[in-house]
Amino acid sequence: MTNTAALSNACMPGYVLSANPGLIWDARYSDFDAQAQRLVGHDQSYVQLSPGTFEGRFLSCTLGPDIAIHIEHCNQALEQQVSGHSTALSIGVAIQGRQSFLANGEGLSPDDILFIPPGSDLHLLSPVNGAVLAITVQDSCLASYADLSDPLQTYLHERPEVRILRNPQLARRIREDVVQAIEGCNRVDCSQQEAARIGHALLTGLFAKLSIDLCALPGGDHGQIRQSYDRFMACRDTILRGWEQVHDLDALTDQTGIKRRSLQQAFTSHVSAGPLTYHRIIRLHLVRRALLDETFQSDSIGDIAARFGFWNWSQFTQHYRSHFGEVPSQTRAVN
């Protein structure tokens, strides 16, 4: 896979791990929808934002019944809508990317730590060649850590929303400890019991460091950032609910009540594309998923394209090939 060599300096080697398939699942993907299904216990969907053929990789390492590590890499920029695990806390750290990730409208750099409480919603924008890791911890496991400091107890349980903590030293330590944990489990003789001990040590070290270093989130006025994000999400939801009603910017401004300039600025800031370009990307994804759906196999590609607002065949195929790196007939041939 392209770009795995770069990951070998972070948290993934350039080869697929296979020494202990009982503890580690490591696979490469050429379909972003298939990769989106890999994170068990989470409901998530992907939209590919940058043009080109998709190449991704997803690695999971099980550290006992209550702790797991997940690492994901994608060569394309993605919009990811993720519903947090219903019974587990997720702790995420960015590994690499030409630009910062955006988590619910806020920048997420390799110096930051992302906390996703059980049941919370995460809207994640990952950059081209972005990679991120997450440690998931079941609530029952958290409850067993009776020696958590009061500030840490408060931070983990006080509010149910997604939060970002800037702590470069701890973020770096998490990446280093995760590499060691995976290396420890990627041995033929590593048992589930030993993996559970590795998981306990990983979590104990993380919580101990957090208890010492925990501080308030960076101060400052994030009002403008939040307002821009809220505008983007309102327009995005309008497009997803009824793309047929969005014929131009005027229609979108009428439906949302957001001025044209503010609307364009919000989309450019969050997905690096204008609202109408995003509208076209969403429709291209709808076509692609219909082409892969056996329910529509008797329909012609032209009929499917027209169903989602593409009436000019040459323009449609040009947009489709540019965005997904293949022509529609190649997508359908997968089935």
NORRABEL-V860590 format. One record per pair of residues at least 12 apart in sequence whose ideal C-beta (glycine too) atoms are under 10 Angstrom apart, sorted by sequence separation. I is the first residue (numbers start at 1). J is the second residue. If there is no record, write none. Layout:
I&J, I&J
This chain:
4&16, 16&28, 33&45, 34&46, 58&70, 59&71, 60&72, 97&109, 100&112, 104&116, 263&275, 264&276, 267&279, 301&313, 304&316, 305&317, 316&328, 317&329, 1&14, 13&26, 25&38, 32&45, 33&46, 58&71, 59&72, 94&107, 97&110, 101&114, 103&116, 184&197, 185&198, 238&251, 239&252, 242&255, 290&303, 291&304, 1&15, 12&26, 32&46, 57&71, 58&72, 59&73, 94&108, 96&110, 142&156, 181&195, 184&198, 185&199, 238&252, 241&255, 249&263, 287&301, 290&304, 291&305, 302&316, 305&319, 1&16, 25&40, 31&46, 32&47, 33&48, 57&72, 58&73, 93&108, 94&109, 95&110, 142&157, 183&198, 184&199, 249&264, 252&267, 260&275, 289&304, 290&305, 301&316, 302&317, 305&320, 313&328, 32&48, 56&72, 57&73, 58&74, 92&108, 93&109, 94&110, 104&120, 108&124, 182&198, 239&255, 288&304, 301&317, 56&73, 57&74, 68&85, 93&110, 94&111, 104&121, 108&125, 181&198, 184&201, 235&252, 238&255, 239&256, 258&275, 287&304, 290&307, 38&56, 55&73, 56&74, 57&75, 93&111, 94&112, 104&122, 105&123, 107&125, 108&126, 114&132, 116&134, 118&136, 139&157, 180&198, 181&199, 184&202, 234&252, 235&253, 238&256, 286&304, 287&305, 290&308, 310&328, 35&54, 38&57, 39&58, 55&74, 56&75, 93&112, 94&113, 103&122, 104&123, 118&137, 137&156, 237&256, 256&275, 286&305, 287&306, 289&308, 301&320, 34&54, 35&55, 36&56, 38&58, 40&60, 54&74, 55&75, 56&76, 68&88, 70&90, 72&92, 77&97, 92&112, 93&113, 94&114, 103&123, 104&124, 105&125, 114&134, 116&136, 118&138, 181&201, 235&255, 236&256, 238&258, 287&307, 288&308, 33&54, 35&56, 37&58, 38&59, 39&60, 54&75, 55&76, 66&87, 67&88, 77&98, 80&101, 82&103, 92&113, 93&114, 102&123, 103&124, 104&125, 110&131, 118&139, 177&198, 180&201, 181&202, 234&255, 235&256, 284&305, 286&307, 287&308, 32&54, 34&56, 35&57, 36&58, 38&60, 53&75, 54&76, 56&78, 66&88, 68&90, 70&92, 71&93, 73&95, 77&99, 91&113, 92&114, 102&124, 103&125, 108&130, 110&132, 117&139, 180&202, 234&256, 253&275, 283&305, 286&308, 287&309, 30&53, 31&54, 32&55, 35&58, 52&75, 53&76, 72&95, 73&96, 74&97, 78&101, 79&102, 80&103, 91&114, 92&115, 101&124, 102&125, 103&126, 234&257, 235&258, 252&275, 285&308, 286&309, 287&310, 305&328, 4&28, 30&54, 32&56, 34&58, 50&74, 52&76, 54&78, 71&95, 73&97, 90&114, 91&115, 92&116, 101&125, 102&126, 108&132, 118&142, 177&201, 178&202, 234&258, 252&276, 283&307, 284&308, 286&310, 304&328, 29&54, 30&55, 31&56, 50&75, 51&76, 52&77, 90&115, 91&116, 100&125, 101&126, 102&127, 177&202, 231&256, 249&274, 283&308, 29&55, 30&56, 48&74, 50&76, 51&77, 89&115, 90&116, 99&125, 100&126, 101&127, 177&203, 232&258, 249&275, 282&308, 283&309, 284&310, 301&327, 302&328, 1&28, 28&55, 29&56, 41&68, 49&76, 50&77, 89&116, 90&117, 99&126, 100&127, 231&258, 235&262, 248&275, 249&276, 252&279, 283&310, 301&328, 1&29, 28&56, 29&57, 40&68, 42&70, 46&74, 48&76, 49&77, 50&78, 88&116, 89&117, 90&118, 99&127, 174&202, 177&205, 178&206, 230&258, 231&259, 235&263, 248&276, 251&279, 280&308, 301&329, 304&332, 1&30, 27&56, 28&57, 29&58, 39&68, 48&77, 49&78, 88&117, 89&118, 97&126, 98&127, 99&128, 101&130, 103&132, 177&206, 234&263, 235&264, 246&275, 247&276, 280&309, 287&316, 291&320, 27&57, 28&58, 40&70, 46&76, 47&77, 48&78, 49&79, 88&118, 90&120, 92&122, 97&127, 98&128, 99&129, 100&130, 101&131, 232&262, 236&266, 246&276, 249&279, 279&309, 280&310, 301&331, 26&57, 27&58, 28&59, 39&70, 47&78, 48&79, 85&116, 87&118, 88&119, 89&120, 96&127, 97&128, 98&129, 99&130, 101&132, 174&205, 231&262, 232&263, 235&266, 236&267, 248&279, 301&332, 26&58, 27&59, 38&70, 46&78, 47&79, 84&116, 85&117, 86&118, 87&119, 90&122, 92&124, 94&126, 97&129, 98&130, 173&205, 174&206, 177&209, 231&263, 234&266, 235&267, 247&279, 284&316, 287&319, 288&320, 25&58, 26&59, 27&60, 39&72, 46&79, 47&80, 83&116, 84&117, 85&118, 86&119, 94&127, 96&129, 97&130, 173&206, 232&265, 233&266, 246&279, 283&316, 287&320, 25&59, 26&60, 38&72, 45&79, 46&80, 47&81, 82&116, 84&118, 85&119, 96&130, 97&131, 228&262, 231&265, 232&266, 236&270, 24&59, 25&60, 26&61, 45&80, 46&81, 84&119, 85&120, 95&130, 96&131, 97&132, 170&205, 174&209, 227&262, 231&266, 232&267, 236&271, 284&319, 288&323, 297&332, 24&60, 25&61, 36&72, 44&80, 45&81, 46&82, 83&119, 84&120, 94&130, 95&131, 96&132, 170&206, 173&209, 230&266, 231&267, 232&268, 239&275, 243&279, 246&282, 280&316, 283&319, 284&320, 288&324, 296&332, 23&60, 24&61, 25&62, 35&72, 44&81, 45&82, 83&120, 84&121, 94&131, 95&132, 228&265, 229&266, 232&269, 233&270, 238&275, 239&276, 243&280, 246&283, 287&324, 291&328, 23&61, 24&62, 35&73, 43&81, 44&82, 45&83, 82&120, 83&121, 84&122, 93&131, 94&132, 95&133, 124&162, 228&266, 231&269, 232&270, 281&319, 284&322, 285&323, 288&326, 291&329, 297&335, 23&62, 35&74, 43&82, 44&83, 82&121, 83&122, 93&132, 94&133, 117&156, 120&159, 122&161, 123&162, 135&174, 170&209, 227&266, 228&267, 231&270, 232&271, 236&275, 239&278, 240&279, 243&282, 244&283, 280&319, 284&323, 285&324, 291&330, 292&331, 296&335, 22&62, 23&63, 42&82, 43&83, 44&84, 81&121, 82&122, 92&132, 93&133, 115&155, 117&157, 120&160, 121&161, 122&162, 169&209, 170&210, 173&213, 228&268, 229&269, 235&275, 239&279, 243&283, 284&324, 288&328, 291&331, 292&332, 16&57, 20&61, 23&64, 39&80, 42&83, 43&84, 81&122, 82&123, 92&133, 93&134, 115&156, 117&158, 119&160, 120&161, 121&162, 133&174, 228&269, 229&270, 238&279, 287&328, 290&331, 291&332, 294&335, 17&59, 20&62, 32&74, 36&78, 41&83, 42&84, 43&85, 80&122, 81&123, 82&124, 91&133, 92&134, 93&135, 117&159, 118&160, 120&162, 133&175, 135&177, 167&209, 170&212, 228&270, 236&278, 239&281, 240&282, 281&323, 289&331, 290&332, 291&333, 292&334, 293&335, 16&59, 29&72, 35&78, 39&82, 41&84, 42&85, 43&86, 80&123, 81&124, 91&134, 92&135, 117&160, 120&163, 135&178, 167&210, 170&213, 232&275, 235&278, 236&279, 239&282, 243&286, 280&323, 288&331, 291&334, 292&335, 17&61, 29&73, 32&76, 36&80, 41&85, 42&86, 79&123, 80&124, 90&134, 91&135, 92&136, 115&159, 117&161, 134&178, 169&213, 170&214, 225&269, 235&279, 239&283, 284&328, 287&331, 288&332, 291&335, 12&57, 23&68, 24&69, 25&70, 26&71, 28&73, 29&74, 36&81, 40&85, 41&86, 79&124, 80&125, 90&135, 91&136, 116&161, 117&162, 133&178, 165&210, 13&59, 32&78, 36&82, 39&85, 41&87, 42&88, 78&124, 79&125, 80&126, 88&134, 89&135, 90&136, 91&137, 115&161, 116&162, 117&163, 133&179, 135&181, 167&213, 232&278, 236&282, 12&59, 41&88, 78&125, 79&126, 88&135, 89&136, 90&137, 115&162, 116&163, 167&214, 11&59, 32&80, 42&90, 77&125, 78&126, 88&136, 89&137, 114&162, 115&163, 165&213, 167&215, 41&90, 77&126, 78&127, 85&134, 87&136, 88&137, 89&138, 114&163, 115&164, 133&182, 165&214, 166&215, 7&57, 76&126, 77&127, 78&128, 87&137, 88&138, 89&139, 113&163, 114&164, 115&165, 165&215, 166&216, 2&53, 4&55, 39&90, 76&127, 77&128, 85&136, 87&138, 88&139, 113&164, 114&165, 156&207, 165&216, 166&217, 3&55, 7&59, 74&126, 76&128, 77&129, 78&130, 80&132, 82&134, 84&136, 85&137, 87&139, 88&140, 89&141, 112&164, 113&165, 165&217, 166&218, 2&55, 4&57, 73&126, 74&127, 75&128, 76&129, 77&130, 85&138, 86&139, 87&140, 88&141, 89&142, 112&165, 113&166, 164&217, 165&218, 1&55, 3&57, 72&126, 74&128, 75&129, 76&130, 85&139, 88&142, 111&165, 112&166, 113&167, 156&210, 163&217, 164&218, 1&56, 74&129, 75&130, 109&164, 111&166, 112&167, 113&168, 145&200, 152&207, 155&210, 1&57, 73&129, 74&130, 106&162, 108&164, 111&167, 112&168, 144&200, 152&208, 155&211, 73&130, 74&131, 104&161, 106&163, 107&164, 109&166, 111&168, 113&170, 114&171, 147&204, 11&69, 72&130, 73&131, 74&132, 104&162, 106&164, 108&166, 110&168, 111&169, 112&170, 113&171, 141&199, 145&203, 149&207, 152&210, 153&211, 156&214, 12&71, 72&131, 73&132, 103&162, 104&163, 107&166, 109&168, 111&170, 112&171, 141&200, 144&203, 145&204, 148&207, 149&208, 151&210, 152&211, 155&214, 11&71, 12&72, 71&131, 72&132, 73&133, 103&163, 104&164, 111&171, 147&207, 148&208, 151&211, 152&212, 154&214, 155&215, 10&71, 12&73, 71&132, 72&133, 103&164, 110&171, 111&172, 113&174, 142&203, 147&208, 149&210, 150&211, 151&212, 155&216, 11&73, 70&132, 71&133, 72&134, 109&171, 110&172, 137&199, 141&203, 145&207, 148&210, 149&211, 152&214, 155&217, 247&309, 10&73, 70&133, 71&134, 101&164, 148&211, 149&212, 151&214, 246&309, 7&71, 69&133, 70&134, 135&199, 147&211, 151&215, 244&308, 69&134, 70&135, 91&156, 110&175, 137&202, 142&207, 149&214, 151&216, 243&308, 244&309, 7&73, 68&134, 69&135, 70&136, 137&203, 243&309, 6&73, 68&135, 69&136, 89&156, 135&202, 67&135, 68&136, 89&157, 135&203, 4&73, 67&136, 68&137, 137&206, 3&73, 66&136, 67&137, 68&138, 92&162, 137&207, 3&74, 4&75, 66&137, 67&138, 135&206, 1&73, 3&75, 63&135, 66&138, 90&162, 92&164, 2&75, 63&136, 65&138, 66&139, 1&75, 42&116, 55&129, 57&131, 59&133, 60&134, 61&135, 63&137, 64&138, 66&140, 67&141, 91&165, 93&167, 56&131, 65&140, 66&141, 49&125, 52&128, 60&136, 65&141, 66&142, 84&160, 95&171, 41&118, 49&126, 50&127, 64&141, 93&170, 94&171, 43&121, 44&122, 46&124, 47&125, 49&127, 50&128, 66&144, 84&162, 93&171, 49&128, 50&129, 92&171, 93&172, 42&122, 44&124, 46&126, 82&162, 93&173, 95&175, 93&174, 94&175, 11&93, 92&174, 93&175, 12&95, 91&174, 95&178, 10&94, 11&95, 10&95, 11&96, 93&178, 9&95, 10&96, 9&96, 7&95, 6&95, 7&96, 6&96, 42&134, 3&96, 113&206, 42&136, 39&134, 41&136, 40&136, 39&136, 41&138, 113&210, 10&110, 71&175, 112&217, 112&218, 123&229, 71&178, 125&232, 69&177, 70&178, 71&179, 69&178, 123&232, 69&179, 123&233, 71&182, 106&217, 69&181, 91&203, 69&182, 123&236, 67&181, 91&206, 69&185, 106&222, 61&178, 105&222, 63&181, 107&225, 12&131, 63&182, 91&210, 106&225, 11&131, 61&181, 105&225, 106&226, 10&131, 11&132, 12&133, 61&182, 63&184, 105&226, 7&129, 11&133, 61&183, 63&185, 104&226, 105&227, 6&129, 10&133, 59&182, 61&184, 62&185, 102&225, 105&228, 106&229, 7&131, 61&185, 105&229, 3&128, 6&131, 61&186, 104&229, 105&230, 3&129, 105&231, 2&129, 65&192, 102&229, 105&232, 3&131, 64&192, 67&195, 105&233, 63&192, 64&193, 67&196, 69&198, 104&233, 62&192, 64&194, 66&196, 69&199, 102&232, 63&194, 64&195, 65&196, 67&198, 68&199, 63&195, 64&196, 67&199, 62&195, 63&196, 64&197, 66&199, 67&200, 69&202, 61&195, 62&196, 63&197, 64&198, 65&199, 66&200, 63&198, 64&199, 67&202, 63&199, 64&200, 67&203, 61&198, 62&199, 63&200, 66&203, 61&199, 63&201, 63&202, 64&203, 63&203, 128&272, 125&270, 127&272, 125&271, 123&270, 125&272, 81&236, 26&182, 79&236, 24&182, 23&182, 81&240, 26&186, 23&184, 24&185, 105&266, 23&185, 24&186, 11&174, 22&185, 23&186, 11&175, 19&183, 20&184, 23&187, 105&269, 10&175, 11&176, 17&182, 20&185, 21&186, 105&270, 13&179, 17&183, 19&185, 20&186, 22&188, 24&190, 11&178, 12&179, 19&186, 20&187, 21&188, 23&190, 102&269, 10&178, 11&179, 17&185, 18&186, 19&187, 20&188, 22&190, 23&191, 102&270, 10&179, 13&182, 17&186, 19&188, 20&189, 22&191, 23&192, 102&271, 12&182, 13&183, 19&189, 20&190, 22&192, 11&182, 19&190, 20&191, 23&194, 24&195, 20&192, 23&195, 13&186, 22&195, 99&272, 20&195, 23&198, 47&236, 79&270, 79&271, 47&240, 77&271, 77&272, 77&273, 79&278, 79&281, 79&282, 50&271, 49&271, 50&272, 49&272, 50&273, 47&271, 49&273, 49&277, 49&278, 51&281, 47&278, 50&281, 49&281, 48&281, 47&281, 47&282, 48&284, 47&284, 48&285, 47&285, 46&285, 45&285, 48&288, 76&323, 76&324, 76&325, 33&285, 32&285, 33&288, 32&288, 33&289, 31&288, 34&292, 33&292, 31&292, 51&319, 51&321, 52&322, 53&323, 54&324, 55&325, 51&322, 52&323, 53&324, 54&325, 51&323, 52&324, 53&325, 54&326, 50&323, 51&324, 52&325, 53&326, 49&323, 51&325, 48&323, 48&324, 48&325, 32&324, 30&325, 30&326, 31&331, 31&334, 30&334
